[in-house]
Amino acid sequence: MSMDDLKRDLSQNLDTAFPRLVEHMSNRLFWGLRRMTGDPQYAEDLSQETLIKVYKALVEYHPQRIRELKLEPWMWTIALNLGRNHLRDRSRRPTIVAEKRDIATLDGDVSDDAAWQDRLDRLPTAQRRAVVLKHVVGLSIAEIAEVTERPEGTCKADIHRGLRKLKEIMEAEDDH
Amino acid sequence: MTIEEKLAQLMGDAIPDRMSESIALGTGLADGYDIYPSAVGDVVVTFNPEGVSSLTLSTDGFETYFEDRFGRPLIRAEAPRAWGAMIPGRIEAGSPGKLPVDLRSVTEFQSKVLLSAARIPRGEVRPYGWLARQVGNEKAARAVGSTMARNPIPLIIPCHRVVRSDGHIGAYSLGGPEQKWQLLTHEGAAPGILEELAAAHVRVQGNTSTGIYCLPTCRAIRRSKSENVVGFRSSEAAMDKGFRSCKLCQPA
């Protein structure tokens, strides 16, 4: 099932097609956000809010506009904006450090999953976001630039620095 | 394995339990339901972001009934925090008050009729014809009757306070006539007396000291001394004797 088919169905009958969009995207949103935030509960809340907001937006859109959407980058834009607004709401009060990795870890090697999340958590936010969008979610540089509202050059630099930092972190682990 | 390859594997494939259900509830593509006590036993109340969408007796098969009628699945849930706590009080009061109700499942006319019925005071009843007049179409008594039969939110929209134009209690969608009787008794509307008046062809009652006539459950006529109360077969009969219609219950 291609994105174009899904968009066509969404433009024709939103209510019957929307569950398929949820099925296709909730996994990608949840894991991408989880890698970005390191907080499964927050990632879950944010994924839910994103999909609900996406539905409310699609209800208002003309079918033509739905067919022309770059669906996944558009959804990531909504997710990151929601995250920013949410962070703004929280910015005036102290928040506890989230309890990490208590739900939904990768199948298989749980400690490996935790180790990778720890490494990602040590990157600066902008670098972590760019690395996750590029290499976990699989967006293109142009899409990442659009979604994060930053120039392509900056995104490339963030990804490059992020990967280098990950490599350094792993080398430091090997020395122990 | 390179770092890039490893990162690509960090995309998991399981999502948290119930996440898609939460999304369905948040978008309104499914309704939530919870169970509440009422004067006629436990009832299932369904809700979505627009408001309360239905109320049925808590019997087997209510989920199928809901999906057939409203075209959406049901998910066990807590009512929205903004107004969920109002539900038990509105069930007991028999009126929506500030509780949002979702009447998208009925026509505009039916919605108007239901919202008019919602203003009938507790402990009082009104005939179908009266309700038809309230929505500006005196001839629509039949349509009003079928609207009551299809009331998606009985108890909260008190269709049990709407009775036949001949004064008999009549049918009831939430269970049957027994439940209607039970509810009217619970609210102090004395269904036994209403049935007696209907059998005696008394439609309205006049107060000889004020010269005003009312529908039998109007609080004005109920406050009157019984020796001052006279019955009439119709509003016309009361007016012929010089009575004027009550402004509270608006019998004509």
Interface residues (C-beta under 8 A of the other chain):
Chain A: D15 F18 P19 V22 E23 S26 N27 R28 F30 W31 G32 R34 R35 P40 E44 S47 Q48 E49 L51 I52 Y55 K56 I103 A104 T105 L106 D107 D113 W116 L120 V131 V132 H135 V136 V137 G138 L163 L166 K167 M170
Chain B: I3 E4 K6 L7 A8 Q9 L10 M11 G12 D13 A14 I15 P16 M19 S20 S22 I23 A24 G26 T27 L29
